[in-house]
Amino acid sequence: MSPDQLTHLLQNFSLYVDFSPSLHYALATIVFNPVFWNIVARLQHRTHFLSAAVGGAYRGCYLLALTIFSLGIYRDHVYHQALLEQPTYAPLVESPLVQALAVVTFSFGNILVLSSMWALGVTGTYLGDYFGILMKERVTSFPFNINDNPMYNGLTLCFLGTALWYGKPTGILVSLFVFVMYRVALLFEEPYTAKIYAAKDMKA
């Protein structure tokens, strides 16, 4: 993509964004997921309702993990379908450099997500600490040695890589929205998780 094409895109960005019902729904699913898991996890930590309902902390965590994973798959599907309906900026698709960047971005995003899941395990990834299933020590291996929040940042890169691959300027905006949503989620999650581990240290 030439500098002139990039300038044209920036100057006429709004022409390539269609605030359609499908886009609104995609944004709604992006907002819903972190709100859902934060509410459910905090309620579980305070009342133990989920672990009591299914007969144990691990069962409750696995059920929440399955739910969050399924919601994530559905969110990605909704985003993909909404993206296909959006206007395409042809130079993005026609540029080998942009297409290569899309592949690298999407691939690296998946590496961050999958490697963080591997390092944390199911309970570490899916809020096991809210069920009383605490990590023995902080994970510092890859990818946590290069990034503090590899799963959230990796997912954001996957959104961005998909947008670049299909040449959809709307997807770039959505990726920025995803990044902001996860930053907001961290404002709620990190202090609460720190509180859980602080209570553990006091009991030790």
N, C-alpha and C positions, 0 to 999 in steps of 0.2 A: 504494500500500500504506500503510495507516494505521499510526500508532505502536503501536496495540494488536496489529495483525497482526505487526508486526516483533518485538514483545516475545514474542508467542506462538511465532514461528519460532525465536527464540534460545533460549527456554526448552525447546522440544521438538525441537531440531535433530536429535537422534539418531533420532527417529521417521521422519525423511525420508531416512535413510541406510541403504541395504541393502548389506552387504558380501558381495555375490554373487560367484560365480566370474568373471562377465564384468567386474566392477569390479576384481577382483584381477588379471585378465589385462591390463586397460587400464593399471593402475598398473605392471605388469611391463614393458609396452612403453615407458612413459614413462621408466622407469629404464634400460632396455636401450639406448636410442638414444645418449645421451651417453656411456655407458660404452663402447659399441661404437666410436664414432668416436674417442674419446680413445685407446683401446688400439691401434686400427689405425693412427691417425696417428702415434703415438709409435713404433710398430714400424717404420713406413715411414721415419720420420726417422732411426732408428738403423741400419736394415738395408737400406733402399731396396728392400724385397722387392716392393712393388706396382709401382713404376715399372720395375723390372727385368723383372717378369713380363709387362707389357704393352708394353714398349718405349719408355719415356720418361716424364718427370715429368708432362707435361701430360696424356698419356693416363691415367696413374695417378690424377691428381687428378680428371679428368672421370669416371673409373669410380667413384671414391669419392663424388664429388658425386651421381652418379646413384643410388648405393646409399643414401646418407643421405637424399636427397630421397624415394626410394621408401619407405624405412622411416618417414619422417615422414608420408607420405600414409596408410600402413597404420596407424600409431599414431593418427592423427586419426579414421580410420574406426572403429577399435576403441573409442576414447573415445566417439564419437557413438553407436554401438550400445549400449554399456554405459550411457550416460546415459539413453537412451530407456527402459531397463528400470528406472530408479530412480524412487522416489516423487516425485510432483510436488506442490509447494506452490502451490495455485491462485492465491492473491493475487499471486504474482510474475508469473504469466502474465496475470492480469486487470488489472494495473496498467499504464496507458499510460506512466507515468514509468519504470518498471523496463524495459519493453520498448524504450523509446527509449534508455535507458542501455545496454541490451544491444547495440543496433545501433551506437551510438557507440563502445562499447568494442571490439566485434568489428572495426568499420571502421578505427578508429585503430590497432588491433593489426596489421591487414593492411598499413596504410600504413607502419608502422615496419618490418615484415618485408620488404616488397617494395622500399621505398626503400633499405634497407640493402643488399639484394642488388644493386640497381642501382648503388649507390655503390661497392661492393667488387668487383663482377664475380664470375664463377664461381670463379676461383681464390682470390680474397680471401675469399669466403663459405665455401668448402668446403676450408679447411685447406691451401691451396696452399703456405703457408710451410713446412709439414712436408715438402713435396716440393722445397724449394729455390726455389720461385717466390715471391719476396719482393716486398712492396709497396715502391715507391720512397719513399713518404712516408706519414705517418699521415693517414687520411681524416678531415677535420673538417667536411665539408659535411653537410647534412641527410641522415639524422636524427641523425648523430653529434654535431651541435652542440647537441642538446637531451637526448641520452641516451647513456650510455657503452656500453650493451649493447642496442641497439634490436631486434635479432632475437630474443633471448631474452625480453625484456620484451614485445615485440609478440606472440610466440607465447603467452605467459602470458595476455595480454589477450584473445586469440582463444578460449582455453579458457574464460575467465571470461564473455565475451560469449555464448558458446554455452550455458553453464549458466544464465545469467539469462534468455535467450530461451525456453528450455524450462521454466523455473521449477523447476530441479533443485538443491536444496541440496547434494546430493552433489557436483555439479559445482563448486560454490564451494570445497569442501574439496580437490578434485582440482587446481583452479587454484592453490591455496596450495601443494600438493605439487609442482606443476610449477615454481613460483617457487623453492622451496627446492632442488629438484634442479638447476636451472640455476645457482643461487648456488654449490652444491657443485662443479658442473662448472667454473665459473670459477676456483675455487681451484686446480684442476689445470691449466687451460688458460692462464691469464694469465701465471703465472710461467714456464711452459715456452716460450710464445711470446716473452716478453721475453728469455729465454735465447738463442733462435734469432737474434733481431735484435741482441743484444749481441755474439754471435759474428760476425755480419756486419760490425758496426761495427769490431771489432778487426782484421778482415781488410782493411778499406778503407784 
